[in-house]
Amino acid sequence: MGRSYLHRIVPQACVQPYRYPRQRQTTVMVRVQPEAFDKTVGAEFRALHAELMAYFKDTVDHLIADAMKSDGDDETIETAMIGG
């Protein structure tokens, strides 16, 4: 399984991730001051999150418009035939 995004950016921030014995492989632990984490890793993570949310919104809007054969305008929505 691929490494998470957080696994990739934590070492770039000069912070060593670790895991306690028997913790899940998806758990990432770091010892760092909250301000330093928020300034480096947190900022990059929030930027990626915003970019992904915009991408998902655009994708969902496109899929809905394609399924409804519409551009979002109520006047151009095609009415589906029910029962036949």
PDB file of N, CA, C and O in Angstrom:
ATOM      1  N   MET A   1       0.840  -1.178   0.000  1.00  0.00           N
ATOM      2  CA  MET A   1       0.000   0.000   0.000  1.00  0.00           C
ATOM      3  C   MET A   1       0.884   1.240   0.000  1.00  0.00           C
ATOM      4  O   MET A   1       1.936   1.242   0.638  1.00  0.00           O
ATOM      5  N   GLY A   2       0.477   2.292  -0.703  1.00  0.00           N
ATOM      6  CA  GLY A   2       1.286   3.491  -0.809  1.00  0.00           C
ATOM      7  C   GLY A   2       1.328   4.295   0.476  1.00  0.00           C
ATOM      8  O   GLY A   2       0.447   4.192   1.329  1.00  0.00           O
ATOM      9  N   ARG A   3       2.360   5.087   0.590  1.00  0.00           N
ATOM     10  CA  ARG A   3       2.496   5.938   1.766  1.00  0.00           C
ATOM     11  C   ARG A   3       1.552   7.122   1.652  1.00  0.00           C
ATOM     12  O   ARG A   3       1.295   7.615   0.553  1.00  0.00           O
ATOM     13  N   SER A   4       1.037   7.576   2.781  1.00  0.00           N
ATOM     14  CA  SER A   4       0.117   8.700   2.783  1.00  0.00           C
ATOM     15  C   SER A   4       0.862   9.994   2.488  1.00  0.00           C
ATOM     16  O   SER A   4       2.089  10.057   2.560  1.00  0.00           O
ATOM     17  N   TYR A   5       0.102  11.007   2.159  1.00  0.00           N
ATOM     18  CA  TYR A   5       0.688  12.311   1.885  1.00  0.00           C
ATOM     19  C   TYR A   5       1.405  12.841   3.122  1.00  0.00           C
ATOM     20  O   TYR A   5       2.481  13.429   3.016  1.00  0.00           O
ATOM     21  N   LEU A   6       0.810  12.633   4.288  1.00  0.00           N
ATOM     22  CA  LEU A   6       1.424  13.109   5.520  1.00  0.00           C
ATOM     23  C   LEU A   6       2.764  12.426   5.773  1.00  0.00           C
ATOM     24  O   LEU A   6       3.693  13.055   6.279  1.00  0.00           O
ATOM     25  N   HIS A   7       2.871  11.141   5.423  1.00  0.00           N
ATOM     26  CA  HIS A   7       4.146  10.430   5.555  1.00  0.00           C
ATOM     27  C   HIS A   7       5.210  11.072   4.679  1.00  0.00           C
ATOM     28  O   HIS A   7       6.393  11.047   5.019  1.00  0.00           O
ATOM     29  N   ARG A   8       4.803  11.643   3.564  1.00  0.00           N
ATOM     30  CA  ARG A   8       5.774  12.229   2.636  1.00  0.00           C
ATOM     31  C   ARG A   8       6.224  13.618   3.057  1.00  0.00           C
ATOM     32  O   ARG A   8       7.392  13.967   2.891  1.00  0.00           O
ATOM     33  N   ILE A   9       5.298  14.425   3.608  1.00  0.00           N
ATOM     34  CA  ILE A   9       5.693  15.802   3.922  1.00  0.00           C
ATOM     35  C   ILE A   9       6.311  15.954   5.300  1.00  0.00           C
ATOM     36  O   ILE A   9       7.023  16.930   5.536  1.00  0.00           O
ATOM     37  N   VAL A  10       6.068  15.030   6.218  1.00  0.00           N
ATOM     38  CA  VAL A  10       6.657  15.140   7.559  1.00  0.00           C
ATOM     39  C   VAL A  10       8.183  15.119   7.510  1.00  0.00           C
ATOM     40  O   VAL A  10       8.803  15.980   8.134  1.00  0.00           O
ATOM     41  N   PRO A  11       8.823  14.187   6.806  1.00  0.00           N
ATOM     42  CA  PRO A  11      10.293  14.217   6.758  1.00  0.00           C
ATOM     43  C   PRO A  11      10.847  15.465   6.076  1.00  0.00           C
ATOM     44  O   PRO A  11      11.952  15.896   6.405  1.00  0.00           O
ATOM     45  N   GLN A  12      10.116  16.051   5.144  1.00  0.00           N
ATOM     46  CA  GLN A  12      10.573  17.276   4.496  1.00  0.00           C
ATOM     47  C   GLN A  12      10.613  18.433   5.478  1.00  0.00           C
ATOM     48  O   GLN A  12      11.349  19.398   5.272  1.00  0.00           O
ATOM     49  N   ALA A  13       9.830  18.345   6.543  1.00  0.00           N
ATOM     50  CA  ALA A  13       9.807  19.389   7.565  1.00  0.00           C
ATOM     51  C   ALA A  13      10.841  19.124   8.652  1.00  0.00           C
ATOM     52  O   ALA A  13      10.787  19.742   9.715  1.00  0.00           O
ATOM     53  N   CYS A  14      11.780  18.219   8.403  1.00  0.00           N
ATOM     54  CA  CYS A  14      12.848  17.863   9.352  1.00  0.00           C
ATOM     55  C   CYS A  14      12.280  17.318  10.659  1.00  0.00           C
ATOM     56  O   CYS A  14      12.806  17.601  11.735  1.00  0.00           O
ATOM     57  N   VAL A  15      11.224  16.552  10.565  1.00  0.00           N
ATOM     58  CA  VAL A  15      10.602  15.915  11.716  1.00  0.00           C
ATOM     59  C   VAL A  15      10.573  14.428  11.426  1.00  0.00           C
ATOM     60  O   VAL A  15      10.165  14.014  10.341  1.00  0.00           O
ATOM     61  N   GLN A  16      11.001  13.624  12.380  1.00  0.00           N
ATOM     62  CA  GLN A  16      11.054  12.179  12.186  1.00  0.00           C
ATOM     63  C   GLN A  16       9.754  11.530  12.677  1.00  0.00           C
ATOM     64  O   GLN A  16       9.443  11.608  13.865  1.00  0.00           O
ATOM     65  N   PRO A  17       9.001  10.900  11.793  1.00  0.00           N
ATOM     66  CA  PRO A  17       7.790  10.199  12.239  1.00  0.00           C
ATOM     67  C   PRO A  17       8.156   8.896  12.957  1.00  0.00           C
ATOM     68  O   PRO A  17       9.202   8.304  12.691  1.00  0.00           O
ATOM     69  N   TYR A  18       7.295   8.465  13.856  1.00  0.00           N
ATOM     70  CA  TYR A  18       7.515   7.201  14.557  1.00  0.00           C
ATOM     71  C   TYR A  18       6.173   6.541  14.836  1.00  0.00           C
ATOM     72  O   TYR A  18       5.113   7.134  14.633  1.00  0.00           O
ATOM     73  N   ARG A  19       6.244   5.303  15.305  1.00  0.00           N
ATOM     74  CA  ARG A  19       5.053   4.523  15.614  1.00  0.00           C
ATOM     75  C   ARG A  19       5.340   3.685  16.849  1.00  0.00           C
ATOM     76  O   ARG A  19       6.428   3.121  16.963  1.00  0.00           O
ATOM     77  N   TYR A  20       4.399   3.589  17.772  1.00  0.00           N
ATOM     78  CA  TYR A  20       4.542   2.697  18.917  1.00  0.00           C
ATOM     79  C   TYR A  20       4.305   1.265  18.462  1.00  0.00           C
ATOM     80  O   TYR A  20       3.632   1.037  17.456  1.00  0.00           O
ATOM     81  N   PRO A  21       4.850   0.303  19.190  1.00  0.00           N
ATOM     82  CA  PRO A  21       4.608  -1.106  18.823  1.00  0.00           C
ATOM     83  C   PRO A  21       3.105  -1.404  18.761  1.00  0.00           C
ATOM     84  O   PRO A  21       2.329  -0.928  19.589  1.00  0.00           O
ATOM     85  N   ARG A  22       2.726  -2.178  17.791  1.00  0.00           N
ATOM     86  CA  ARG A  22       1.352  -2.625  17.555  1.00  0.00           C
ATOM     87  C   ARG A  22       0.410  -1.525  17.083  1.00  0.00           C
ATOM     88  O   ARG A  22      -0.800  -1.742  17.038  1.00  0.00           O
ATOM     89  N   GLN A  23       0.931  -0.345  16.728  1.00  0.00           N
ATOM     90  CA  GLN A  23       0.063   0.673  16.139  1.00  0.00           C
ATOM     91  C   GLN A  23      -0.149   0.351  14.674  1.00  0.00           C
ATOM     92  O   GLN A  23       0.679  -0.296  14.033  1.00  0.00           O
ATOM     93  N   ARG A  24      -1.254   0.806  14.170  1.00  0.00           N
ATOM     94  CA  ARG A  24      -1.560   0.579  12.752  1.00  0.00           C
ATOM     95  C   ARG A  24      -0.531   1.271  11.861  1.00  0.00           C
ATOM     96  O   ARG A  24       0.086   2.265  12.243  1.00  0.00           O
ATOM     97  N   GLN A  25      -0.370   0.721  10.678  1.00  0.00           N
ATOM     98  CA  GLN A  25       0.582   1.295   9.731  1.00  0.00           C
ATOM     99  C   GLN A  25       0.141   2.675   9.253  1.00  0.00           C
ATOM    100  O   GLN A  25       0.967   3.454   8.776  1.00  0.00           O
ATOM    101  N   THR A  26      -1.136   2.986   9.373  1.00  0.00           N
ATOM    102  CA  THR A  26      -1.640   4.282   8.933  1.00  0.00           C
ATOM    103  C   THR A  26      -1.465   5.375   9.982  1.00  0.00           C
ATOM    104  O   THR A  26      -1.744   6.542   9.704  1.00  0.00           O
ATOM    105  N   THR A  27      -1.007   5.017  11.186  1.00  0.00           N
ATOM    106  CA  THR A  27      -0.815   5.995  12.258  1.00  0.00           C
ATOM    107  C   THR A  27       0.531   6.683  12.097  1.00  0.00           C
ATOM    108  O   THR A  27       1.555   6.025  11.916  1.00  0.00           O
ATOM    109  N   VAL A  28       0.525   8.008  12.162  1.00  0.00           N
ATOM    110  CA  VAL A  28       1.754   8.794  12.075  1.00  0.00           C
ATOM    111  C   VAL A  28       1.869   9.617  13.351  1.00  0.00           C
ATOM    112  O   VAL A  28       0.970  10.386  13.690  1.00  0.00           O
ATOM    113  N   MET A  29       2.976   9.449  14.048  1.00  0.00           N
ATOM    114  CA  MET A  29       3.236  10.203  15.271  1.00  0.00           C
ATOM    115  C   MET A  29       4.482  11.049  15.059  1.00  0.00           C
ATOM    116  O   MET A  29       5.441  10.594  14.436  1.00  0.00           O
ATOM    117  N   VAL A  30       4.478  12.277  15.573  1.00  0.00           N
ATOM    118  CA  VAL A  30       5.661  13.146  15.544  1.00  0.00           C
ATOM    119  C   VAL A  30       5.714  13.926  16.844  1.00  0.00           C
ATOM    120  O   VAL A  30       4.681  14.232  17.438  1.00  0.00           O
ATOM    121  N   ARG A  31       6.935  14.248  17.287  1.00  0.00           N
ATOM    122  CA  ARG A  31       7.121  15.133  18.430  1.00  0.00           C
ATOM    123  C   ARG A  31       7.600  16.474  17.891  1.00  0.00           C
ATOM    124  O   ARG A  31       8.700  16.594  17.353  1.00  0.00           O
ATOM    125  N   VAL A  32       6.762  17.453  18.047  1.00  0.00           N
ATOM    126  CA  VAL A  32       7.092  18.780  17.529  1.00  0.00           C
ATOM    127  C   VAL A  32       6.212  19.802  18.246  1.00  0.00           C
ATOM    128  O   VAL A  32       5.112  19.483  18.696  1.00  0.00           O
ATOM    129  N   GLN A  33       6.702  21.013  18.344  1.00  0.00           N
ATOM    130  CA  GLN A  33       5.891  22.084  18.920  1.00  0.00           C
ATOM    131  C   GLN A  33       4.698  22.358  18.003  1.00  0.00           C
ATOM    132  O   GLN A  33       4.862  22.386  16.784  1.00  0.00           O
ATOM    133  N   PRO A  34       3.500  22.561  18.565  1.00  0.00           N
ATOM    134  CA  PRO A  34       2.311  22.794  17.732  1.00  0.00           C
ATOM    135  C   PRO A  34       2.477  23.951  16.750  1.00  0.00           C
ATOM    136  O   PRO A  34       2.010  23.865  15.614  1.00  0.00           O
ATOM    137  N   GLU A  35       3.124  25.015  17.164  1.00  0.00           N
ATOM    138  CA  GLU A  35       3.308  26.168  16.270  1.00  0.00           C
ATOM    139  C   GLU A  35       4.179  25.810  15.066  1.00  0.00           C
ATOM    140  O   GLU A  35       3.888  26.205  13.937  1.00  0.00           O
ATOM    141  N   ALA A  36       5.246  25.061  15.321  1.00  0.00           N
ATOM    142  CA  ALA A  36       6.146  24.657  14.235  1.00  0.00           C
ATOM    143  C   ALA A  36       5.439  23.709  13.279  1.00  0.00           C
ATOM    144  O   ALA A  36       5.590  23.825  12.063  1.00  0.00           O
ATOM    145  N   PHE A  37       4.666  22.768  13.823  1.00  0.00           N
ATOM    146  CA  PHE A  37       3.929  21.827  12.977  1.00  0.00           C
ATOM    147  C   PHE A  37       2.914  22.566  12.124  1.00  0.00           C
ATOM    148  O   PHE A  37       2.800  22.309  10.925  1.00  0.00           O
ATOM    149  N   ASP A  38       2.175  23.487  12.739  1.00  0.00           N
ATOM    150  CA  ASP A  38       1.144  24.226  12.014  1.00  0.00           C
ATOM    151  C   ASP A  38       1.752  25.094  10.924  1.00  0.00           C
ATOM    152  O   ASP A  38       1.163  25.254   9.855  1.00  0.00           O
ATOM    153  N   LYS A  39       2.919  25.650  11.185  1.00  0.00           N
ATOM    154  CA  LYS A  39       3.560  26.532  10.210  1.00  0.00           C
ATOM    155  C   LYS A  39       4.078  25.765   8.994  1.00  0.00           C
ATOM    156  O   LYS A  39       4.022  26.278   7.877  1.00  0.00           O
ATOM    157  N   THR A  40       4.575  24.558   9.193  1.00  0.00           N
ATOM    158  CA  THR A  40       5.188  23.810   8.090  1.00  0.00           C
ATOM    159  C   THR A  40       4.247  22.752   7.522  1.00  0.00           C
ATOM    160  O   THR A  40       3.687  22.921   6.439  1.00  0.00           O
ATOM    161  N   VAL A  41       4.083  21.681   8.252  1.00  0.00           N
ATOM    162  CA  VAL A  41       3.302  20.545   7.760  1.00  0.00           C
ATOM    163  C   VAL A  41       1.825  20.901   7.652  1.00  0.00           C
ATOM    164  O   VAL A  41       1.180  20.578   6.655  1.00  0.00           O
ATOM    165  N   GLY A  42       1.286  21.565   8.670  1.00  0.00           N
ATOM    166  CA  GLY A  42      -0.132  21.918   8.668  1.00  0.00           C
ATOM    167  C   GLY A  42      -0.499  22.826   7.510  1.00  0.00           C
ATOM    168  O   GLY A  42      -1.543  22.645   6.883  1.00  0.00           O
ATOM    169  N   ALA A  43       0.350  23.800   7.220  1.00  0.00           N
ATOM    170  CA  ALA A  43       0.073  24.730   6.117  1.00  0.00           C
ATOM    171  C   ALA A  43       0.041  23.997   4.776  1.00  0.00           C
ATOM    172  O   ALA A  43      -0.850  24.227   3.958  1.00  0.00           O
ATOM    173  N   GLU A  44       1.002  23.130   4.559  1.00  0.00           N
ATOM    174  CA  GLU A  44       1.032  22.381   3.300  1.00  0.00           C
ATOM    175  C   GLU A  44      -0.146  21.418   3.202  1.00  0.00           C
ATOM    176  O   GLU A  44      -0.726  21.252   2.129  1.00  0.00           O
ATOM    177  N   PHE A  45      -0.499  20.786   4.313  1.00  0.00           N
ATOM    178  CA  PHE A  45      -1.626  19.865   4.322  1.00  0.00           C
ATOM    179  C   PHE A  45      -2.937  20.606   4.049  1.00  0.00           C
ATOM    180  O   PHE A  45      -3.771  20.111   3.291  1.00  0.00           O
ATOM    181  N   ARG A  46      -3.135  21.785   4.654  1.00  0.00           N
ATOM    182  CA  ARG A  46      -4.359  22.569   4.398  1.00  0.00           C
ATOM    183  C   ARG A  46      -4.441  23.012   2.943  1.00  0.00           C
ATOM    184  O   ARG A  46      -5.523  23.016   2.356  1.00  0.00           O
ATOM    185  N   ALA A  47      -3.311  23.384   2.358  1.00  0.00           N
ATOM    186  CA  ALA A  47      -3.304  23.790   0.949  1.00  0.00           C
ATOM    187  C   ALA A  47      -3.712  22.624   0.054  1.00  0.00           C
ATOM    188  O   ALA A  47      -4.511  22.798  -0.866  1.00  0.00           O
ATOM    189  N   LEU A  48      -3.172  21.443   0.318  1.00  0.00           N
ATOM    190  CA  LEU A  48      -3.542  20.270  -0.474  1.00  0.00           C
ATOM    191  C   LEU A  48      -5.012  19.924  -0.269  1.00  0.00           C
ATOM    192  O   LEU A  48      -5.711  19.583  -1.224  1.00  0.00           O
ATOM    193  N   HIS A  49      -5.479  20.010   0.964  1.00  0.00           N
ATOM    194  CA  HIS A  49      -6.878  19.706   1.261  1.00  0.00           C
ATOM    195  C   HIS A  49      -7.811  20.636   0.476  1.00  0.00           C
ATOM    196  O   HIS A  49      -8.796  20.179  -0.103  1.00  0.00           O
ATOM    197  N   ALA A  50      -7.508  21.924   0.456  1.00  0.00           N
ATOM    198  CA  ALA A  50      -8.331  22.887  -0.284  1.00  0.00           C
ATOM    199  C   ALA A  50      -8.331  22.565  -1.780  1.00  0.00           C
ATOM    200  O   ALA A  50      -9.370  22.638  -2.436  1.00  0.00           O
ATOM    201  N   GLU A  51      -7.166  22.212  -2.308  1.00  0.00           N
ATOM    202  CA  GLU A  51      -7.058  21.870  -3.727  1.00  0.00           C
ATOM    203  C   GLU A  51      -7.861  20.609  -4.058  1.00  0.00           C
ATOM    204  O   GLU A  51      -8.546  20.559  -5.079  1.00  0.00           O
ATOM    205  N   LEU A  52      -7.777  19.597  -3.199  1.00  0.00           N
ATOM    206  CA  LEU A  52      -8.538  18.362  -3.419  1.00  0.00           C
ATOM    207  C   LEU A  52     -10.036  18.594  -3.312  1.00  0.00           C
ATOM    208  O   LEU A  52     -10.801  18.040  -4.101  1.00  0.00           O
ATOM    209  N   MET A  53     -10.469  19.400  -2.355  1.00  0.00           N
ATOM    210  CA  MET A  53     -11.900  19.683  -2.214  1.00  0.00           C
ATOM    211  C   MET A  53     -12.434  20.407  -3.447  1.00  0.00           C
ATOM    212  O   MET A  53     -13.538  20.109  -3.902  1.00  0.00           O
ATOM    213  N   ALA A  54     -11.669  21.354  -3.996  1.00  0.00           N
ATOM    214  CA  ALA A  54     -12.089  22.044  -5.221  1.00  0.00           C
ATOM    215  C   ALA A  54     -12.171  21.060  -6.385  1.00  0.00           C
ATOM    216  O   ALA A  54     -13.108  21.119  -7.182  1.00  0.00           O
ATOM    217  N   TYR A  55     -11.197  20.157  -6.486  1.00  0.00           N
ATOM    218  CA  TYR A  55     -11.203  19.158  -7.554  1.00  0.00           C
ATOM    219  C   TYR A  55     -12.414  18.234  -7.430  1.00  0.00           C
ATOM    220  O   TYR A  55     -13.094  17.964  -8.420  1.00  0.00           O
ATOM    221  N   PHE A  56     -12.686  17.746  -6.208  1.00  0.00           N
ATOM    222  CA  PHE A  56     -13.833  16.858  -6.005  1.00  0.00           C
ATOM    223  C   PHE A  56     -15.144  17.570  -6.304  1.00  0.00           C
ATOM    224  O   PHE A  56     -16.048  16.974  -6.889  1.00  0.00           O
ATOM    225  N   LYS A  57     -15.263  18.849  -5.908  1.00  0.00           N
ATOM    226  CA  LYS A  57     -16.487  19.602  -6.194  1.00  0.00           C
ATOM    227  C   LYS A  57     -16.692  19.742  -7.700  1.00  0.00           C
ATOM    228  O   LYS A  57     -17.799  19.534  -8.197  1.00  0.00           O
ATOM    229  N   ASP A  58     -15.635  20.091  -8.423  1.00  0.00           N
ATOM    230  CA  ASP A  58     -15.737  20.205  -9.879  1.00  0.00           C
ATOM    231  C   ASP A  58     -16.115  18.871 -10.516  1.00  0.00           C
ATOM    232  O   ASP A  58     -16.930  18.830 -11.438  1.00  0.00           O
ATOM    233  N   THR A  59     -15.528  17.787 -10.028  1.00  0.00           N
ATOM    234  CA  THR A  59     -15.827  16.460 -10.569  1.00  0.00           C
ATOM    235  C   THR A  59     -17.270  16.072 -10.311  1.00  0.00           C
ATOM    236  O   THR A  59     -17.947  15.572 -11.210  1.00  0.00           O
ATOM    237  N   VAL A  60     -17.753  16.295  -9.089  1.00  0.00           N
ATOM    238  CA  VAL A  60     -19.137  15.967  -8.762  1.00  0.00           C
ATOM    239  C   VAL A  60     -20.096  16.820  -9.575  1.00  0.00           C
ATOM    240  O   VAL A  60     -21.083  16.307 -10.101  1.00  0.00           O
ATOM    241  N   ASP A  61     -19.823  18.110  -9.685  1.00  0.00           N
ATOM    242  CA  ASP A  61     -20.679  18.980 -10.492  1.00  0.00           C
ATOM    243  C   ASP A  61     -20.735  18.512 -11.939  1.00  0.00           C
ATOM    244  O   ASP A  61     -21.801  18.517 -12.554  1.00  0.00           O
ATOM    245  N   HIS A  62     -19.588  18.107 -12.487  1.00  0.00           N
ATOM    246  CA  HIS A  62     -19.537  17.616 -13.866  1.00  0.00           C
ATOM    247  C   HIS A  62     -20.341  16.323 -14.017  1.00  0.00           C
ATOM    248  O   HIS A  62     -21.095  16.167 -14.978  1.00  0.00           O
ATOM    249  N   LEU A  63     -20.179  15.397 -13.065  1.00  0.00           N
ATOM    250  CA  LEU A  63     -20.906  14.129 -13.141  1.00  0.00           C
ATOM    251  C   LEU A  63     -22.414  14.335 -13.022  1.00  0.00           C
ATOM    252  O   LEU A  63     -23.184  13.691 -13.735  1.00  0.00           O
ATOM    253  N   ILE A  64     -22.837  15.215 -12.137  1.00  0.00           N
ATOM    254  CA  ILE A  64     -24.269  15.491 -11.987  1.00  0.00           C
ATOM    255  C   ILE A  64     -24.810  16.136 -13.247  1.00  0.00           C
ATOM    256  O   ILE A  64     -25.873  15.747 -13.731  1.00  0.00           O
ATOM    257  N   ALA A  65     -24.102  17.111 -13.785  1.00  0.00           N
ATOM    258  CA  ALA A  65     -24.550  17.775 -15.009  1.00  0.00           C
ATOM    259  C   ALA A  65     -24.615  16.785 -16.170  1.00  0.00           C
ATOM    260  O   ALA A  65     -25.540  16.830 -16.981  1.00  0.00           O
ATOM    261  N   ASP A  66     -23.633  15.896 -16.246  1.00  0.00           N
ATOM    262  CA  ASP A  66     -23.621  14.901 -17.321  1.00  0.00           C
ATOM    263  C   ASP A  66     -24.777  13.916 -17.164  1.00  0.00           C
ATOM    264  O   ASP A  66     -25.421  13.544 -18.145  1.00  0.00           O
ATOM    265  N   ALA A  67     -25.034  13.497 -15.932  1.00  0.00           N
ATOM    266  CA  ALA A  67     -26.128  12.542 -15.690  1.00  0.00           C
ATOM    267  C   ALA A  67     -27.488  13.172 -15.969  1.00  0.00           C
ATOM    268  O   ALA A  67     -28.399  12.504 -16.458  1.00  0.00           O
ATOM    269  N   MET A  68     -27.619  14.446 -15.661  1.00  0.00           N
ATOM    270  CA  MET A  68     -28.902  15.128 -15.864  1.00  0.00           C
ATOM    271  C   MET A  68     -28.982  15.774 -17.239  1.00  0.00           C
ATOM    272  O   MET A  68     -30.016  16.336 -17.600  1.00  0.00           O
ATOM    273  N   LYS A  69     -27.909  15.699 -18.002  1.00  0.00           N
ATOM    274  CA  LYS A  69     -27.830  16.340 -19.319  1.00  0.00           C
ATOM    275  C   LYS A  69     -28.193  17.818 -19.200  1.00  0.00           C
ATOM    276  O   LYS A  69     -29.014  18.344 -19.951  1.00  0.00           O
ATOM    277  N   SER A  70     -27.551  18.468 -18.228  1.00  0.00           N
ATOM    278  CA  SER A  70     -27.875  19.859 -17.951  1.00  0.00           C
ATOM    279  C   SER A  70     -26.625  20.632 -17.611  1.00  0.00           C
ATOM    280  O   SER A  70     -25.614  20.071 -17.188  1.00  0.00           O
ATOM    281  N   ASP A  71     -26.716  21.935 -17.806  1.00  0.00           N
ATOM    282  CA  ASP A  71     -25.643  22.822 -17.394  1.00  0.00           C
ATOM    283  C   ASP A  71     -25.966  23.491 -16.064  1.00  0.00           C
ATOM    284  O   ASP A  71     -25.267  24.414 -15.647  1.00  0.00           O
ATOM    285  N   GLY A  72     -27.023  23.029 -15.396  1.00  0.00           N
ATOM    286  CA  GLY A  72     -27.433  23.579 -14.117  1.00  0.00           C
ATOM    287  C   GLY A  72     -28.611  24.519 -14.223  1.00  0.00           C
ATOM    288  O   GLY A  72     -29.208  24.884 -13.210  1.00  0.00           O
ATOM    289  N   ASP A  73     -28.957  24.917 -15.442  1.00  0.00           N
ATOM    290  CA  ASP A  73     -30.090  25.810 -15.655  1.00  0.00           C
ATOM    291  C   ASP A  73     -31.374  24.986 -15.686  1.00  0.00           C
ATOM    292  O   ASP A  73     -31.456  24.002 -16.421  1.00  0.00           O
ATOM    293  N   ASP A  74     -32.365  25.372 -14.906  1.00  0.00           N
ATOM    294  CA  ASP A  74     -33.623  24.617 -14.842  1.00  0.00           C
ATOM    295  C   ASP A  74     -34.339  24.544 -16.187  1.00  0.00           C
ATOM    296  O   ASP A  74     -35.086  23.598 -16.439  1.00  0.00           O
ATOM    297  N   GLU A  75     -34.125  25.516 -17.038  1.00  0.00           N
ATOM    298  CA  GLU A  75     -34.797  25.538 -18.344  1.00  0.00           C
ATOM    299  C   GLU A  75     -34.242  24.497 -19.305  1.00  0.00           C
ATOM    300  O   GLU A  75     -34.932  24.105 -20.247  1.00  0.00           O
ATOM    301  N   THR A  76     -33.016  24.043 -19.090  1.00  0.00           N
ATOM    302  CA  THR A  76     -32.401  23.111 -20.040  1.00  0.00           C
ATOM    303  C   THR A  76     -32.376  21.681 -19.567  1.00  0.00           C
ATOM    304  O   THR A  76     -31.833  20.821 -20.260  1.00  0.00           O
ATOM    305  N   ILE A  77     -32.953  21.389 -18.394  1.00  0.00           N
ATOM    306  CA  ILE A  77     -32.962  20.016 -17.890  1.00  0.00           C
ATOM    307  C   ILE A  77     -33.915  19.172 -18.729  1.00  0.00           C
ATOM    308  O   ILE A  77     -35.062  19.554 -18.963  1.00  0.00           O
ATOM    309  N   GLU A  78     -33.423  18.019 -19.177  1.00  0.00           N
ATOM    310  CA  GLU A  78     -34.258  17.095 -19.928  1.00  0.00           C
ATOM    311  C   GLU A  78     -35.079  16.271 -18.951  1.00  0.00           C
ATOM    312  O   GLU A  78     -34.543  15.762 -17.967  1.00  0.00           O
ATOM    313  N   THR A  79     -36.356  16.136 -19.208  1.00  0.00           N
ATOM    314  CA  THR A  79     -37.228  15.353 -18.333  1.00  0.00           C
ATOM    315  C   THR A  79     -37.115  13.893 -18.740  1.00  0.00           C
ATOM    316  O   THR A  79     -37.331  13.549 -19.902  1.00  0.00           O
ATOM    317  N   ALA A  80     -36.777  13.035 -17.783  1.00  0.00           N
ATOM    318  CA  ALA A  80     -36.659  11.608 -18.054  1.00  0.00           C
ATOM    319  C   ALA A  80     -38.046  11.002 -18.203  1.00  0.00           C
ATOM    320  O   ALA A  80     -38.987  11.395 -17.514  1.00  0.00           O
ATOM    321  N   MET A  81     -38.159  10.044 -19.109  1.00  0.00           N
ATOM    322  CA  MET A  81     -39.428   9.360 -19.290  1.00  0.00           C
ATOM    323  C   MET A  81     -39.564   8.313 -18.206  1.00  0.00           C
ATOM    324  O   MET A  81     -38.667   7.492 -18.014  1.00  0.00           O
ATOM    325  N   ILE A  82     -40.685   8.337 -17.493  1.00  0.00           N
ATOM    326  CA  ILE A  82     -40.924   7.395 -16.410  1.00  0.00           C
ATOM    327  C   ILE A  82     -41.783   6.259 -16.939  1.00  0.00           C
ATOM    328  O   ILE A  82     -42.848   6.482 -17.514  1.00  0.00           O
ATOM    329  N   GLY A  83     -41.300   5.028 -16.734  1.00  0.00           N
ATOM    330  CA  GLY A  83     -42.067   3.841 -17.103  1.00  0.00           C
ATOM    331  C   GLY A  83     -42.156   3.572 -18.593  1.00  0.00           C
ATOM    332  O   GLY A  83     -43.039   2.836 -19.036  1.00  0.00           O
ATOM    333  N   GLY A  84     -41.292   4.135 -19.346  1.00  0.00           N
ATOM    334  CA  GLY A  84     -41.402   3.719 -20.738  1.00  0.00           C
ATOM    335  C   GLY A  84     -40.622   4.514 -21.623  1.00  0.00           C
ATOM    336  O   GLY A  84     -40.621   4.275 -22.830  1.00  0.00           O
TER     337      GLY A  84
END
